Amino acid sequence: MAGSHHISVDAYAALWEQAERGHNRWHEAIPPIAEVEPGDTVSIETLDAIDGQLTPRSDHSDVASVDLGRVHPLTGPIYIKGAEPGDLLEIKLLDVEADPWENWGFTAEVPNFGFLRDLFPDPFLVHWQLLDDYYAESDQIPGVRVPYSPFAGIMGLAPSRELRETTISREQDLIDRGGMCMPPDAAGAIPGGDIATEALRTIPPRETGGNTDIKQLTPGSSLYLPVHQSGGLFSTGDVHYAQGDCEACGTAIEMRSVVHVRFKVHKGLAESRNIRFPQFSHDNYFASTEMAVPRRFYATTGMPIHPDGRNEAEDLSLAARNALISMIDYLEHRGYSRQQAYAICSVAVDLKVSQVVDAPNFIVSAVLPLDIFV
């Protein structure tokens, strides 16, 4: 008979004050905090993405001092009995509770972070009032209501030692070639000690899931992750009240939460089907129609052409950047500041790949649901 488990955290304490409840790095040697059977229902309390460094009383200046070494306090790991390397672990998301402690969330534009970090060097903070499972609204962005569409930004498993070492090597190669990446760093790491110096940062998603930030992973969805370590070692956190398909400024509507999940082990499926990366499914609309399939919208497009007219070939990143900048311009004409507009894009605008065949100019569209305006 399936059982139930509740894993709690102190919502008003930083992770370092309750390090026995979680971690903020990925490493195969982090010991599990709970052990469950497949089919059990597990309720998991989570901290917010930046570990309580901002509160309802914070202002813009506090954002500038956010320590990115502390980001993504995760609750876990959870050992799932019977899960072994080569298996595929199905995580069924049953429910997400919005901050049951204060009904508060935030969106922060942290200097030197986010998709348009070169254009937005100044800190900016939006406080959101979370009206249960209806919508969020903010005095910092008047006239906007963002419907409730919650998901866990991070659901992931531990890597194997081999995968972790391979990841460190390939990401260092990326850094050496001028790419944006964060190598292992013990500053702010939990757990500390030897693990801290060799554990993976939680910023990017990888083969075992992690910081996927996929807005379609709302309650009712299933996430499928290849298992690399005995027991899977599942952890979650970085829960969002709502997010655009871009999270452009680096944060969505961030919140503390209670995440309810159930696990199923598909024996040998990852190995037999050569499933390397996360997959997911949903049996119904993943969100309210005004967010999933907006009735009314305004869209901008971008192509891989620099402001000086220089053309790049098949560059989706540049196309997405241009679409997003054009959407920020549009929101400015609606009366919002550029920082307000950037935040609106992060929590509500969807970047969509419109075509990848008409070389050299692939198109990315930025779609703004107009029903968020009241």
C-alpha positions as MATLAB code, in Angstrom:
seq = 'MAGSHHISVDAYAALWEQAERGHNRWHEAIPPIAEVEPGDTVSIETLDAIDGQLTPRSDHSDVASVDLGRVHPLTGPIYIKGAEPGDLLEIKLLDVEADPWENWGFTAEVPNFGFLRDLFPDPFLVHWQLLDDYYAESDQIPGVRVPYSPFAGIMGLAPSRELRETTISREQDLIDRGGMCMPPDAAGAIPGGDIATEALRTIPPRETGGNTDIKQLTPGSSLYLPVHQSGGLFSTGDVHYAQGDCEACGTAIEMRSVVHVRFKVHKGLAESRNIRFPQFSHDNYFASTEMAVPRRFYATTGMPIHPDGRNEAEDLSLAARNALISMIDYLEHRGYSRQQAYAICSVAVDLKVSQVVDAPNFIVSAVLPLDIFV';
ca = [
       0.000    0.000    0.000;
       1.372    3.414   -0.996;
       2.455    5.680    1.821;
       2.736    9.423    2.306;
       5.590   11.597    3.484;
       5.966   15.260    4.421;
       9.386   16.895    4.284;
       9.516   20.258    6.022;
      11.889   23.221    6.117;
      12.018   26.360    8.226;
      10.605   28.927    5.809;
      12.214   31.820    7.706;
      15.733   30.369    7.950;
      18.508   30.252    5.361;
      19.690   26.893    4.096;
      22.990   27.123    5.961;
      20.948   27.260    9.189;
      19.226   23.983    8.312;
      21.779   22.259    6.114;
      20.423   18.851    7.108;
      17.307   19.636    5.023;
      18.909   20.275    1.650;
      21.753   21.413   -0.569;
      22.585   23.972   -3.288;
      25.028   21.965   -5.397;
      24.778   18.659   -7.301;
      26.989   15.800   -6.123;
      26.502   12.050   -5.912;
      27.851   11.869   -2.330;
      25.234   14.148   -0.743;
      23.325   11.823    1.615;
      19.543   11.457    1.257;
      17.266   13.087    3.829;
      14.380   10.667    3.173;
      13.706    7.288    1.590;
      10.435    6.475   -0.185;
       8.805    3.702   -2.166;
       7.642    4.185   -5.751;
       3.971    5.143   -5.605;
       4.306    7.048   -2.332;
       2.980   10.613   -2.177;
       5.636   13.065   -1.022;
       4.949   16.654    0.071;
       8.099   18.790   -0.022;
       8.422   22.263    1.477;
      10.845   24.517   -0.424;
      12.691   27.776    0.145;
      12.789   30.514   -2.492;
      15.392   30.541   -5.263;
      17.805   32.944   -3.569;
      17.590   31.479   -0.086;
      15.664   34.241    1.665;
      18.111   37.012    0.765;
      15.126   39.176   -0.202;
      12.031   39.647    1.935;
       8.754   41.598    1.664;
      10.630   44.507    3.232;
      13.511   44.575    0.712;
      14.016   47.353   -1.837;
      15.887   47.760   -5.130;
      19.228   48.354   -3.400;
      19.058   44.974   -1.648;
      19.067   43.205   -5.010;
      22.583   44.474   -5.732;
      23.954   42.526   -2.762;
      22.375   39.168   -3.630;
      24.990   36.410   -3.333;
      24.613   34.121   -6.350;
      26.726   31.504   -4.588;
      23.719   30.785   -2.364;
      21.113   30.417   -5.109;
      18.854   27.407   -5.448;
      18.505   25.951   -1.966;
      17.004   22.551   -2.767;
      15.056   20.263   -0.479;
      16.471   16.749   -0.714;
      17.906   14.444   -1.861;
      15.145   11.834   -1.643;
      16.108    8.203   -2.206;
      13.570    6.282   -4.328;
      13.810    2.576   -3.630;
      14.465    0.434   -6.685;
      15.749    3.243   -8.915;
      19.058    2.275  -10.504;
      21.303    3.621  -13.280;
      19.699    2.992  -16.658;
      16.163    3.374  -15.299;
      13.838    6.232  -16.166;
      12.307    7.971  -13.154;
       8.858    9.485  -13.642;
       8.043   12.387  -11.333;
       4.304   13.082  -11.312;
       3.603   16.620  -10.111;
       0.362   16.405   -8.147;
       0.058   19.922   -6.745;
       1.956   23.119   -5.953;
       0.986   25.341   -3.020;
       1.845   29.036   -3.303;
       3.803   30.390   -0.316;
       1.529   29.253    2.542;
       3.517   31.395    4.981;
       3.099   34.951    3.612;
       1.524   34.744    0.112;
       4.471   36.735   -1.189;
       6.655   36.410   -4.250;
       9.232   38.523   -6.062;
      10.890   39.197   -9.388;
      14.448   40.538   -9.213;
      16.735   41.950  -11.881;
      20.169   41.112  -10.508;
      23.145   43.014  -11.990;
      25.295   40.888  -14.339;
      22.616   38.198  -14.558;
      19.814   37.474  -17.017;
      19.471   37.304  -20.794;
      19.861   41.061  -21.395;
      22.346   41.663  -18.576;
      24.394   44.030  -20.755;
      21.377   46.316  -21.233;
      20.083   46.181  -17.637;
      22.977   46.816  -15.245;
      20.874   48.263  -12.410;
      19.085   46.297   -9.672;
      15.287   46.208   -9.714;
      12.786   44.453   -7.458;
       9.114   43.639   -7.875;
       7.060   42.457   -4.885;
       4.062   40.304   -5.807;
       0.995   39.631   -3.700;
       0.011   36.027   -4.388;
      -3.757   35.750   -4.322;
      -3.863   32.002   -3.674;
      -4.502   30.110   -6.916;
      -5.956   33.052   -8.850;
      -3.381   35.659   -9.847;
      -0.445   37.783   -8.661;
      -0.393   41.560   -8.645;
       2.195   44.178   -7.697;
       2.340   47.848   -6.765;
       5.624   48.029   -8.699;
       3.881   47.041  -11.957;
       0.392   48.526  -11.726;
      -2.317   47.359  -14.062;
      -0.948   43.828  -14.428;
      -2.411   40.596  -13.077;
      -0.501   37.396  -13.814;
      -2.622   34.216  -13.573;
      -1.492   31.384  -11.325;
       0.474   28.825  -13.334;
       2.863   27.181  -10.849;
       5.725   24.775  -11.372;
       9.006   23.760   -9.807;
      11.855   25.418  -11.665;
      14.175   22.699  -10.385;
      13.389   19.000  -10.264;
      16.504   16.936  -10.639;
      18.532   13.879   -9.770;
      22.120   13.449   -8.644;
      24.760   12.814  -11.315;
      27.051    9.843  -11.216;
      30.704   10.564  -10.491;
      31.524    9.932  -14.153;
      28.820   12.307  -15.403;
      29.824   14.995  -12.884;
      33.464   14.859  -13.929;
      32.518   14.876  -17.618;
      30.294   17.895  -16.995;
      33.052   19.829  -15.239;
      35.410   19.136  -18.127;
      33.012   20.165  -20.882;
      31.876   23.306  -19.038;
      35.476   24.372  -18.435;
      36.087   23.947  -22.149;
      33.093   26.213  -22.751;
      34.538   28.833  -20.387;
      37.914   28.609  -22.143;
      36.144   29.368  -25.430;
      34.509   32.488  -23.974;
      31.165   30.967  -23.039;
      29.018   31.943  -20.052;
      29.220   29.235  -17.400;
      29.805   28.896  -13.658;
      32.402   26.280  -12.621;
      32.447   24.587   -9.189;
      32.826   27.162   -6.435;
      32.879   26.419   -2.715;
      31.735   29.942   -1.749;
      28.234   29.622   -0.335;
      28.107   25.901   -1.120;
      26.027   23.499    0.954;
      27.266   20.986    1.857;
      30.758   22.326    2.384;
      34.039   20.492    2.702;
      35.416   18.341   -0.098;
      32.035   18.098   -1.797;
      31.814   21.882   -2.174;
      34.999   22.108   -4.223;
      33.925   19.539   -6.816;
      30.119   19.738   -6.885;
      28.197   21.162   -9.850;
      26.482   24.528   -9.703;
      22.693   24.463  -10.011;
      22.367   27.299  -12.553;
      22.192   25.218  -15.770;
      19.985   22.191  -16.451;
      21.758   19.013  -17.477;
      21.059   15.361  -18.355;
      19.616   14.703  -14.897;
      17.205   17.643  -15.050;
      17.786   20.390  -12.523;
      17.087   24.019  -13.362;
      14.944   23.358  -16.428;
      12.514   26.265  -15.804;
       9.926   24.657  -18.098;
       6.612   26.447  -17.515;
       4.585   23.525  -18.908;
       5.574   21.361  -15.902;
       2.507   22.429  -13.934;
       0.416   20.113  -11.708;
      -0.763   17.125  -13.719;
       2.477   16.848  -15.668;
       5.040   14.063  -15.564;
       8.773   14.663  -15.820;
      10.949   11.751  -16.959;
      14.611   11.752  -15.906;
      17.342    9.190  -16.658;
      18.756    7.739  -13.450;
      22.542    7.867  -13.000;
      22.883    7.103   -9.294;
      21.341    4.417   -7.087;
      18.070    5.705   -5.603;
      17.920    8.540   -8.119;
      18.459   11.102   -5.315;
      15.691   13.562   -6.230;
      15.668   17.190   -5.095;
      13.436   20.162   -5.865;
      13.167   23.908   -5.322;
      13.147   27.246   -7.177;
       9.339   27.152   -7.415;
       7.565   29.717   -9.589;
       4.061   31.141   -9.253;
       4.184   31.967  -12.973;
       6.780   32.482  -15.695;
       7.012   33.449  -19.321;
       8.614   31.003  -21.713;
      11.928   32.814  -21.344;
      12.387   33.967  -17.710;
      14.404   36.658  -19.435;
      15.560   38.758  -16.495;
      16.762   35.681  -14.593;
      13.824   35.331  -12.216;
      10.134   34.524  -12.611;
       7.576   35.159   -9.856;
       9.697   33.409   -7.242;
       8.164   31.950   -4.102;
       8.420   29.489   -1.269;
       6.120   26.541   -1.724;
       4.947   23.038   -0.941;
       5.432   20.651   -3.879;
       3.471   17.391   -3.984;
       4.893   14.560   -6.123;
       4.675   10.832   -6.730;
       7.432    8.661   -8.228;
       7.375    5.729  -10.652;
      10.415    3.751  -11.799;
      10.514    2.539  -15.397;
      13.109   -0.220  -15.254;
      15.885    0.001  -17.849;
      13.931    2.400  -20.058;
      16.511    5.190  -20.221;
      19.192    2.731  -21.276;
      17.078    0.724  -23.745;
      15.709    3.820  -25.478;
      18.921    5.876  -25.181;
      17.084    8.664  -23.339;
      19.818   11.165  -22.459;
      17.859   14.304  -21.569;
      14.667   15.120  -19.647;
      11.304   14.468  -21.258;
       7.846   15.468  -20.036;
       4.146   15.018  -20.703;
       0.760   16.441  -19.728;
      -2.742   15.040  -20.222;
      -4.644   18.339  -20.169;
      -4.113   22.063  -20.698;
      -1.061   22.937  -18.650;
      -2.351   26.391  -17.676;
      -5.344   28.676  -17.907;
      -6.087   29.568  -21.507;
      -5.101   33.220  -21.100;
      -1.554   32.041  -20.394;
      -1.327   28.790  -22.365;
      -3.219   29.827  -25.500;
      -3.883   33.555  -25.162;
      -7.155   34.782  -26.608;
      -5.676   38.220  -27.205;
      -1.982   38.884  -27.713;
       0.574   41.232  -29.195;
       3.779   39.789  -30.659;
       7.117   41.097  -31.830;
       9.641   39.187  -33.936;
      13.405   38.983  -34.064;
      15.903   37.865  -36.692;
      19.674   37.305  -36.433;
      20.564   40.815  -37.612;
      22.640   43.175  -35.478;
      21.593   46.825  -34.971;
      24.349   47.890  -37.385;
      22.825   45.669  -40.087;
      25.381   42.856  -39.891;
      23.724   39.494  -40.517;
      24.468   36.285  -38.620;
      23.505   32.867  -39.990;
      20.859   30.812  -38.180;
      21.493   32.439  -34.788;
      18.447   31.823  -32.579;
      19.977   33.600  -29.577;
      20.352   36.844  -31.518;
      16.850   36.453  -32.960;
      15.429   35.937  -29.457;
      17.329   38.966  -28.169;
      15.917   41.171  -30.924;
      12.369   39.924  -30.353;
      12.661   40.613  -26.631;
      14.122   44.107  -27.082;
      11.287   44.957  -29.472;
       8.755   43.737  -26.896;
      10.359   45.919  -24.221;
      10.063   48.877  -26.623;
       6.377   48.047  -27.135;
       5.737   47.894  -23.373;
       7.470   51.244  -22.966;
       4.948   52.726  -25.375;
       2.232   51.299  -23.118;
       3.607   53.436  -20.278;
       5.969   51.095  -18.432;
       9.606   51.799  -17.657;
      12.212   49.594  -19.311;
      12.871   47.740  -16.059;
       9.154   47.181  -15.513;
       8.889   45.959  -19.102;
      11.819   43.571  -18.661;
      10.129   42.086  -15.582;
       6.814   41.704  -17.429;
       8.632   39.840  -20.192;
      10.233   37.507  -17.666;
       6.984   36.523  -15.965;
       4.482   36.579  -18.847;
       6.007   36.796  -22.350;
       6.624   33.603  -24.336;
       9.571   33.397  -26.722;
       8.626   31.007  -29.512;
      10.759   29.606  -32.302;
       8.652   30.464  -35.341;
      10.862   28.901  -38.018;
      14.307   27.335  -38.382;
      14.389   26.676  -42.131;
      14.597   30.034  -43.874;
      18.341   30.505  -43.638;
      20.019   32.726  -42.741;
      17.176   34.453  -40.904;
      15.518   32.187  -38.367;
      12.637   33.920  -36.557;
      11.826   34.056  -32.857;
       8.529   35.632  -31.795;
       7.819   37.225  -28.422;
       4.166   36.770  -27.527;
       2.523   38.962  -24.867;
      -0.904   37.835  -23.543;
      -2.983   41.025  -23.397;
      -5.423   39.656  -20.821;
      -2.824   40.247  -18.080;
      -3.649   43.956  -18.282;
      -6.527   45.198  -16.131;
];
